[in-house]
Amino acid sequence: MKLKLPERRQFVRIETPLDVEIEGKDDEWTAITRNISPVGLGIESPREITEKEVKLVLHLPMDEDKIKLQGRVIWHTRTSLEDNAPYSAGIEIFEIEERKKTLFLKFLCDLLYDSAYEGRT
């Protein structure tokens, strides 16, 4: 029998692959989101994120502009023991450019209403 633990998350995460640029202190590269919520991103990165805070540029599919975010790396791990395995990371958003907040939240709402999320009534 599989025991289901109580959900500790405050916000639902919606699985969606989006391109995201990551900017560290000395370098920048592109990763892909695994999931997204109003307060954070789960990402898959070809490189390890060694900084505690990063600048992010999120590419939304319906907007030619990009959304600039600042995030705090909460956790990161390698997805497997293989040499070229990507890294997974959870990033908490602590700042989003003011003029793009409404666009970001509308995008999340549209994803939620289009999804098969079982918590909806």
C-alpha positions as CSV (number, residue, x, y, z in Angstrom):
1,M,0.0,0.0,0.0
2,K,1.3,3.4,-1.0
3,L,1.0,6.0,1.8
4,K,0.2,9.5,0.7
5,L,1.8,12.2,2.8
6,P,0.0,15.5,3.4
7,E,0.8,18.2,0.9
8,R,3.1,20.8,2.4
9,R,3.2,23.2,-0.5
10,Q,1.4,26.4,-0.3
11,F,0.9,26.8,-4.0
12,V,0.2,24.3,-6.7
13,R,3.0,23.7,-9.2
14,I,2.1,23.5,-12.8
15,E,4.3,21.4,-15.1
16,T,5.3,23.5,-18.1
17,P,8.5,23.6,-20.1
18,L,9.7,27.2,-20.6
19,D,13.1,28.5,-21.6
20,V,14.8,30.4,-18.8
21,E,18.1,32.3,-18.9
22,I,20.1,32.0,-15.7
23,E,22.7,34.7,-14.8
24,G,25.2,34.0,-12.1
25,K,28.0,36.2,-10.9
26,D,30.4,35.4,-13.8
27,D,28.3,33.5,-16.4
28,E,24.9,32.9,-18.0
29,W,23.3,29.9,-19.6
30,T,19.9,28.6,-20.6
31,A,17.8,26.0,-18.7
32,I,14.2,24.7,-18.9
33,T,11.5,25.0,-16.3
34,R,10.0,21.7,-15.1
35,N,7.2,23.4,-13.1
36,I,6.2,26.9,-12.1
37,S,4.2,28.5,-9.3
38,P,3.4,32.1,-8.2
39,V,6.4,32.0,-5.9
40,G,9.0,29.7,-7.6
41,L,10.3,27.6,-10.4
42,G,11.5,24.0,-10.6
43,I,14.2,23.9,-13.3
44,E,16.4,21.5,-15.1
45,S,19.8,23.0,-15.9
46,P,22.8,21.6,-17.9
47,R,25.1,23.1,-15.3
48,E,25.2,23.3,-11.5
49,I,24.0,26.6,-10.0
50,T,26.6,27.5,-7.4
51,E,25.3,30.9,-6.4
52,K,22.6,31.3,-3.7
53,E,20.9,34.1,-5.7
54,V,20.5,34.3,-9.4
55,K,18.9,36.6,-12.0
56,L,16.5,34.9,-14.3
57,V,14.8,35.8,-17.6
58,L,11.7,33.7,-18.2
59,H,10.5,33.3,-21.8
60,L,6.7,33.1,-22.0
61,P,5.2,31.6,-25.2
62,M,2.7,34.3,-25.9
63,D,4.9,37.3,-25.2
64,E,7.8,38.6,-27.1
65,D,9.1,40.4,-24.1
66,K,10.8,38.5,-21.4
67,I,10.1,38.6,-17.7
68,K,13.0,39.4,-15.5
69,L,13.1,37.7,-12.1
70,Q,15.4,37.4,-9.1
71,G,15.5,34.2,-7.3
72,R,17.0,32.3,-4.4
73,V,18.2,28.8,-4.9
74,I,16.5,26.7,-2.3
75,W,17.8,23.3,-3.3
76,H,19.7,21.7,-6.2
77,T,20.8,18.2,-7.0
78,R,22.1,16.2,-9.9
79,T,19.3,14.1,-11.6
80,S,21.4,11.0,-11.8
81,L,25.0,9.7,-11.4
82,E,25.8,9.8,-15.1
83,D,28.6,12.1,-16.2
84,N,26.5,14.4,-18.3
85,A,23.3,14.3,-16.2
86,P,21.5,17.7,-15.8
87,Y,20.9,19.3,-12.5
88,S,17.5,20.0,-10.9
89,A,16.9,23.0,-8.8
90,G,14.1,24.8,-6.9
91,I,14.3,28.5,-7.1
92,E,12.2,30.8,-4.9
93,I,11.2,34.1,-6.7
94,F,11.8,37.1,-4.5
95,E,11.6,39.9,-7.0
96,I,9.8,40.3,-10.4
97,E,9.9,43.3,-12.6
98,E,6.9,45.5,-11.6
99,R,5.5,46.1,-15.1
100,K,5.4,42.3,-15.8
101,K,3.7,41.0,-12.6
102,T,0.2,41.0,-14.1
103,L,1.4,39.2,-17.3
104,F,3.1,36.6,-15.1
105,L,0.1,35.9,-13.0
106,K,-2.3,35.9,-16.0
107,F,0.0,33.3,-17.6
108,L,-0.2,31.1,-14.4
109,C,-4.0,31.4,-14.2
110,D,-4.4,30.4,-17.9
111,L,-2.1,27.4,-17.3
112,L,-4.1,26.4,-14.2
113,Y,-7.5,26.6,-15.9
114,D,-6.2,24.7,-18.9
115,S,-4.7,22.0,-16.8
116,A,-6.1,18.8,-15.4
117,Y,-5.3,19.9,-11.8
118,E,-7.4,17.7,-9.5
119,G,-7.6,20.3,-6.7
120,R,-9.9,22.5,-8.8
121,T,-13.6,22.3,-8.3
